[in-house]
Amino acid sequence: MIIIVDDREELTGVDTLGFDREGISTEGLAASDFQDWVRTAPEPELAAVEAFVLGECGDRRMFPKMIKQRSRAPVLAFGGRSLQETLDLFASGVDDVIANPMHIHEILARIKAIKRRAVAESESTFSGDIRVFGDGRDPEVAGEQLHLPRRERRILEYLVSNKGRRVTKTQIFNFVYGLFSEEIDENVIESHISKLRKRLRHRLGNDPIDSQRYLGYRLIDV
């Protein structure tokens, strides 16, 4: 999930940037609402955030420090109207300044590049015979590409990124659908995971997803 902070209703009210077409949920918050949320949000909610994008709002230069006190997710900002404003944004702690407008694929690539630099990771992430990319490509399972519906692909990417740790249904739901998707029942995750397990079991010959009632899910290296 990506949090967009912007005081323009047309940007926070609908996905005008096109993230949803790539299977990535977004939540738009006005600056005042964002300040309250980032200070008080529970850890599972923050863990579901892949990146923060700062648009046009009040003094957004105060936000990077607030974010980094609670999250390691990349912080990007739409480009300043002048060189000095752009330099001020970098000085405030943003990880990248992006032009407006910019193609959604470039924004996603920049987010991935920031994460890669931060953890010195490779172009893809492995868990046993499962390889995910995080940039919209289908995963490779047992050496071959496995086409997945975008929700299942996002769930698999989240499980791989948390390999070795058990994640709850709520954490997965927040990552895939966003924090405030009250119109969607959280139990939809069980259906997605059931279908994902069948596809993986058919390809691998075994079930790589360990589940425990009330505790959640964990990917097992196979």
Contacts in CASP RR format, 6 or more apart in sequence:
PFRMAT RR
TARGET T0000
AUTHOR 0000-0000-0000
METHOD contacts of the structure
MODEL  1
MIIIVDDREELTGVDTLGFDREGISTEGLAASDFQDWVRTAPEPELAAVE
AFVLGECGDRRMFPKMIKQRSRAPVLAFGGRSLQETLDLFASGVDDVIAN
PMHIHEILARIKAIKRRAVAESESTFSGDIRVFGDGRDPEVAGEQLHLPR
RERRILEYLVSNKGRRVTKTQIFNFVYGLFSEEIDENVIESHISKLRKRL
RHRLGNDPIDSQRYLGYRLIDV
1 24 0 8 1.000
1 25 0 8 1.000
1 26 0 8 1.000
1 27 0 8 1.000
1 48 0 8 1.000
1 49 0 8 1.000
1 50 0 8 1.000
1 174 0 8 1.000
1 175 0 8 1.000
1 176 0 8 1.000
1 177 0 8 1.000
1 178 0 8 1.000
1 179 0 8 1.000
2 19 0 8 1.000
2 24 0 8 1.000
2 25 0 8 1.000
2 26 0 8 1.000
2 27 0 8 1.000
2 49 0 8 1.000
2 50 0 8 1.000
2 51 0 8 1.000
2 52 0 8 1.000
2 53 0 8 1.000
2 111 0 8 1.000
3 26 0 8 1.000
3 27 0 8 1.000
3 28 0 8 1.000
3 29 0 8 1.000
3 34 0 8 1.000
3 49 0 8 1.000
3 51 0 8 1.000
3 52 0 8 1.000
3 53 0 8 1.000
4 11 0 8 1.000
4 12 0 8 1.000
4 17 0 8 1.000
4 26 0 8 1.000
4 27 0 8 1.000
4 28 0 8 1.000
4 29 0 8 1.000
4 52 0 8 1.000
4 53 0 8 1.000
4 55 0 8 1.000
5 28 0 8 1.000
5 29 0 8 1.000
5 30 0 8 1.000
5 31 0 8 1.000
5 34 0 8 1.000
5 52 0 8 1.000
5 53 0 8 1.000
5 54 0 8 1.000
5 55 0 8 1.000
5 57 0 8 1.000
5 60 0 8 1.000
5 63 0 8 1.000
6 12 0 8 1.000
6 28 0 8 1.000
6 30 0 8 1.000
6 31 0 8 1.000
6 54 0 8 1.000
6 55 0 8 1.000
6 56 0 8 1.000
6 57 0 8 1.000
7 30 0 8 1.000
7 31 0 8 1.000
7 56 0 8 1.000
7 57 0 8 1.000
7 58 0 8 1.000
8 56 0 8 1.000
10 16 0 8 1.000
11 17 0 8 1.000
11 28 0 8 1.000
11 55 0 8 1.000
11 56 0 8 1.000
12 28 0 8 1.000
12 29 0 8 1.000
12 30 0 8 1.000
13 28 0 8 1.000
15 26 0 8 1.000
17 26 0 8 1.000
17 104 0 8 1.000
17 107 0 8 1.000
18 104 0 8 1.000
19 25 0 8 1.000
19 26 0 8 1.000
19 104 0 8 1.000
20 26 0 8 1.000
21 104 0 8 1.000
22 104 0 8 1.000
22 105 0 8 1.000
22 108 0 8 1.000
22 136 0 8 1.000
22 150 0 8 1.000
23 136 0 8 1.000
23 150 0 8 1.000
23 151 0 8 1.000
23 154 0 8 1.000
24 50 0 8 1.000
24 108 0 8 1.000
24 154 0 8 1.000
25 175 0 8 1.000
25 176 0 8 1.000
25 177 0 8 1.000
25 178 0 8 1.000
25 181 0 8 1.000
26 178 0 8 1.000
27 178 0 8 1.000
27 179 0 8 1.000
27 180 0 8 1.000
29 37 0 8 1.000
30 57 0 8 1.000
31 57 0 8 1.000
31 58 0 8 1.000
31 60 0 8 1.000
31 63 0 8 1.000
34 57 0 8 1.000
34 63 0 8 1.000
35 63 0 8 1.000
35 66 0 8 1.000
38 63 0 8 1.000
38 66 0 8 1.000
38 67 0 8 1.000
38 70 0 8 1.000
38 71 0 8 1.000
39 66 0 8 1.000
39 70 0 8 1.000
41 70 0 8 1.000
41 179 0 8 1.000
44 168 0 8 1.000
44 170 0 8 1.000
44 171 0 8 1.000
44 174 0 8 1.000
45 174 0 8 1.000
45 179 0 8 1.000
46 70 0 8 1.000
46 71 0 8 1.000
46 73 0 8 1.000
47 171 0 8 1.000
47 174 0 8 1.000
47 175 0 8 1.000
48 171 0 8 1.000
48 174 0 8 1.000
48 175 0 8 1.000
48 178 0 8 1.000
48 179 0 8 1.000
49 71 0 8 1.000
49 73 0 8 1.000
50 73 0 8 1.000
50 74 0 8 1.000
50 111 0 8 1.000
50 175 0 8 1.000
51 73 0 8 1.000
51 74 0 8 1.000
51 75 0 8 1.000
51 76 0 8 1.000
51 111 0 8 1.000
51 114 0 8 1.000
52 63 0 8 1.000
52 67 0 8 1.000
52 71 0 8 1.000
52 73 0 8 1.000
52 74 0 8 1.000
52 75 0 8 1.000
52 76 0 8 1.000
53 76 0 8 1.000
53 77 0 8 1.000
53 78 0 8 1.000
53 98 0 8 1.000
53 107 0 8 1.000
54 60 0 8 1.000
54 63 0 8 1.000
54 64 0 8 1.000
54 75 0 8 1.000
54 76 0 8 1.000
54 77 0 8 1.000
54 78 0 8 1.000
54 94 0 8 1.000
55 77 0 8 1.000
55 78 0 8 1.000
56 78 0 8 1.000
60 77 0 8 1.000
60 89 0 8 1.000
60 92 0 8 1.000
61 88 0 8 1.000
61 89 0 8 1.000
61 91 0 8 1.000
61 92 0 8 1.000
62 92 0 8 1.000
63 75 0 8 1.000
63 92 0 8 1.000
64 75 0 8 1.000
64 92 0 8 1.000
64 93 0 8 1.000
64 94 0 8 1.000
65 92 0 8 1.000
65 93 0 8 1.000
67 73 0 8 1.000
67 75 0 8 1.000
68 75 0 8 1.000
68 93 0 8 1.000
72 118 0 8 1.000
74 95 0 8 1.000
74 96 0 8 1.000
74 111 0 8 1.000
74 114 0 8 1.000
74 115 0 8 1.000
74 118 0 8 1.000
75 93 0 8 1.000
75 94 0 8 1.000
75 95 0 8 1.000
76 94 0 8 1.000
76 95 0 8 1.000
76 96 0 8 1.000
76 97 0 8 1.000
76 98 0 8 1.000
76 107 0 8 1.000
76 110 0 8 1.000
76 111 0 8 1.000
76 114 0 8 1.000
77 89 0 8 1.000
77 94 0 8 1.000
77 96 0 8 1.000
77 97 0 8 1.000
77 98 0 8 1.000
78 97 0 8 1.000
78 98 0 8 1.000
78 99 0 8 1.000
78 100 0 8 1.000
79 85 0 8 1.000
79 86 0 8 1.000
79 89 0 8 1.000
79 97 0 8 1.000
79 98 0 8 1.000
79 99 0 8 1.000
79 100 0 8 1.000
80 86 0 8 1.000
80 89 0 8 1.000
80 97 0 8 1.000
86 97 0 8 1.000
89 97 0 8 1.000
90 97 0 8 1.000
95 114 0 8 1.000
96 110 0 8 1.000
96 114 0 8 1.000
98 106 0 8 1.000
98 107 0 8 1.000
98 110 0 8 1.000
108 135 0 8 1.000
108 136 0 8 1.000
109 135 0 8 1.000
112 134 0 8 1.000
112 135 0 8 1.000
115 121 0 8 1.000
116 122 0 8 1.000
116 123 0 8 1.000
123 133 0 8 1.000
124 131 0 8 1.000
124 132 0 8 1.000
124 133 0 8 1.000
124 134 0 8 1.000
125 131 0 8 1.000
125 132 0 8 1.000
125 133 0 8 1.000
125 134 0 8 1.000
125 160 0 8 1.000
125 161 0 8 1.000
126 160 0 8 1.000
127 159 0 8 1.000
127 160 0 8 1.000
127 163 0 8 1.000
127 208 0 8 1.000
127 219 0 8 1.000
127 221 0 8 1.000
128 221 0 8 1.000
128 222 0 8 1.000
129 141 0 8 1.000
129 142 0 8 1.000
129 143 0 8 1.000
129 204 0 8 1.000
129 222 0 8 1.000
130 139 0 8 1.000
130 140 0 8 1.000
130 141 0 8 1.000
130 156 0 8 1.000
130 160 0 8 1.000
130 200 0 8 1.000
130 208 0 8 1.000
130 219 0 8 1.000
130 222 0 8 1.000
131 139 0 8 1.000
131 140 0 8 1.000
131 141 0 8 1.000
131 143 0 8 1.000
132 139 0 8 1.000
132 153 0 8 1.000
132 156 0 8 1.000
132 157 0 8 1.000
132 160 0 8 1.000
132 161 0 8 1.000
133 139 0 8 1.000
134 157 0 8 1.000
136 153 0 8 1.000
138 145 0 8 1.000
138 146 0 8 1.000
138 147 0 8 1.000
138 148 0 8 1.000
138 153 0 8 1.000
139 145 0 8 1.000
139 146 0 8 1.000
139 148 0 8 1.000
139 153 0 8 1.000
139 156 0 8 1.000
139 157 0 8 1.000
140 146 0 8 1.000
141 200 0 8 1.000
141 203 0 8 1.000
141 204 0 8 1.000
142 203 0 8 1.000
142 204 0 8 1.000
144 203 0 8 1.000
146 199 0 8 1.000
146 200 0 8 1.000
146 203 0 8 1.000
148 156 0 8 1.000
148 196 0 8 1.000
148 199 0 8 1.000
149 195 0 8 1.000
151 176 0 8 1.000
151 192 0 8 1.000
152 192 0 8 1.000
152 195 0 8 1.000
152 196 0 8 1.000
152 199 0 8 1.000
154 175 0 8 1.000
154 176 0 8 1.000
155 172 0 8 1.000
155 175 0 8 1.000
155 176 0 8 1.000
155 189 0 8 1.000
155 192 0 8 1.000
155 193 0 8 1.000
155 196 0 8 1.000
156 196 0 8 1.000
156 200 0 8 1.000
158 167 0 8 1.000
158 171 0 8 1.000
158 172 0 8 1.000
158 175 0 8 1.000
158 176 0 8 1.000
159 167 0 8 1.000
159 172 0 8 1.000
159 209 0 8 1.000
159 217 0 8 1.000
159 218 0 8 1.000
159 219 0 8 1.000
160 219 0 8 1.000
162 218 0 8 1.000
162 219 0 8 1.000
163 219 0 8 1.000
163 221 0 8 1.000
164 218 0 8 1.000
164 219 0 8 1.000
165 218 0 8 1.000
166 212 0 8 1.000
166 215 0 8 1.000
166 216 0 8 1.000
166 217 0 8 1.000
166 218 0 8 1.000
167 216 0 8 1.000
167 217 0 8 1.000
167 218 0 8 1.000
168 215 0 8 1.000
168 216 0 8 1.000
168 217 0 8 1.000
169 186 0 8 1.000
169 187 0 8 1.000
169 189 0 8 1.000
169 190 0 8 1.000
169 216 0 8 1.000
169 217 0 8 1.000
170 186 0 8 1.000
172 189 0 8 1.000
172 193 0 8 1.000
172 217 0 8 1.000
173 181 0 8 1.000
173 186 0 8 1.000
173 188 0 8 1.000
173 189 0 8 1.000
176 189 0 8 1.000
176 192 0 8 1.000
177 184 0 8 1.000
177 188 0 8 1.000
193 209 0 8 1.000
193 211 0 8 1.000
193 217 0 8 1.000
196 209 0 8 1.000
197 207 0 8 1.000
197 209 0 8 1.000
200 207 0 8 1.000
200 208 0 8 1.000
200 209 0 8 1.000
201 207 0 8 1.000
204 222 0 8 1.000
206 222 0 8 1.000
208 219 0 8 1.000
208 220 0 8 1.000
208 221 0 8 1.000
208 222 0 8 1.000
209 217 0 8 1.000
209 218 0 8 1.000
209 219 0 8 1.000
209 220 0 8 1.000
210 217 0 8 1.000
210 218 0 8 1.000
210 219 0 8 1.000
210 220 0 8 1.000
211 217 0 8 1.000
211 218 0 8 1.000
END
